[in-house]
Amino acid sequence: MIFESVQPGVPDPMYNLKKRADSDLSPSKVDLGVGIYRNEQGAYQELQCVKEAKQVLAKIDLGHDYELTTGNPGFLKEASGIMFGQGGVSPAKGSCHRTSLRASNLTNWPVQLASVQTISGSGAVHLAALFISRCISPYIKVFVGVPTWGNYKPALDLVGLQTIEYRHYDPSTRSYDHDSTILAIKEAPEGSAFIFQGCCHNPTGADPTPEQWSEIVDALKVGRHLPLFDLAYQGLGQGLDEDAYAVSLCARRRLEFLACQSLSKNFALYGERCGSLHVICKDSRAAANVHDQLRCLIRWEMSSTPAYGSRLVKLVLQDGHMNADW
Ligand SMILES: Cc1ncc(COP(=O)(O)O)c(C=O)c1O
């Protein structure tokens, strides 16, 4: 008897809700559980640019080889462009021109940035936590404003990091609680880590204003804290650039930080598990070492990441027409 003593896992409200929603046959059912878009018929809606990229990919037929351990380099270049502005488009003008709106934030950015592909945003958060625990310190306290996405604490527990919760949201005003956030940052032990959602806060929808982000970043700098940004919904809030405002600000103010990126949501490639982790370092030597450590962690845990979604994203972002459509 080896498995007799295994107890049931911790219940996951999202897992149970999805199962119940899927089996509910009501014609007027609206599934507000998982953070995904649905069309008017309540069904999955593929983006036109993804449809086109699939046809292109089928024509070039790259086969099904493994990706590099650290991911598809072309995809990572485009993904970091979306996050940091080097290769992003300006959606407000509907233009397909690449903009360097935020490029000046990072001088020599490619050498200071350690970017790897991950199993979507969840995998990026996990890898970031694992990296902090293994390569920075297992004793770093990680501060998380609550209520928040239910996966942070389990992800931190999994790698032995301690989670400290503070109040992110004031239910009486139904808004982001800035005073409590600043107090948590000021009172945290020097060198703590703070998880922030850069935009579209899940589950409250309450994000800091640019002025509030500025105060947050100042306080983080004073406390020598390590920000860990989670951008699961970039482009689904105010716009690509606006949604990455806090990330840009940290880069401009020369903080070292980590940024988790989901491309599964903003490309509607949910099941393809497409994402990346970027670590912003002070110099190229640190970036090279961080990248090398991430290579090890990925290799030991999963060898490499899924190829299909990242190939599609790369194709869309590298093509003027598909990029503009996206
Ligand atoms: C705040 C937040 N972070 C990360 C994720 C991870 O998303 P995915 O792993 O699908 O990219 C989600 C998904 O719901 C989320 O809401």
The ligand as an SDF file (V2000), in Angstrom:
LIG
                    3D

 16 16  0  0  0  0  0  0  0  0999 V2000
   -3.4250   37.8250  -12.2090 C   0  0  0  0  0  0  0  0  0  0  0  0
   -3.1240   36.6510  -13.0510 C   0  0  0  0  0  0  0  0  0  0  0  0
   -1.8520   36.2950  -13.2350 N   0  0  0  0  0  0  0  0  0  0  0  0
   -1.5210   35.2470  -14.0080 C   0  0  0  0  0  0  0  0  0  0  0  0
   -2.4890   34.4820  -14.6130 C   0  0  0  0  0  0  0  0  0  0  0  0
   -2.0260   33.3120  -15.4470 C   0  0  0  0  0  0  0  0  0  0  0  0
   -2.6060   33.1940  -16.6680 O   0  0  0  0  0  0  0  0  0  0  0  0
   -2.0160   32.1830  -17.7690 P   0  0  0  0  0  0  0  0  0  0  0  0
   -1.2090   31.1700  -17.0430 O   0  0  0  0  0  0  0  0  0  0  0  0
   -3.1950   31.6180  -18.4410 O   0  0  0  0  0  0  0  0  0  0  0  0
   -1.1680   33.0220  -18.6690 O   0  0  0  0  0  0  0  0  0  0  0  0
   -3.8490   34.7950  -14.4200 C   0  0  0  0  0  0  0  0  0  0  0  0
   -4.9100   33.9700  -15.0080 C   0  0  0  0  0  0  0  0  0  0  0  0
   -6.0350   33.9830  -14.6970 O   0  0  0  0  0  0  0  0  0  0  0  0
   -4.1710   35.9150  -13.6360 C   0  0  0  0  0  0  0  0  0  0  0  0
   -5.4280   36.3020  -13.4480 O   0  0  0  0  0  0  0  0  0  0  0  0
  1  2  1  0
  2  3  1  0
  2 15  2  0
  3  4  2  0
  4  5  1  0
  5  6  1  0
  5 12  2  0
  6  7  1  0
  7  8  1  0
  8  9  2  0
  8 10  1  0
  8 11  1  0
 12 13  1  0
 12 15  1  0
 13 14  2  0
 15 16  1  0
M  END
$$$$
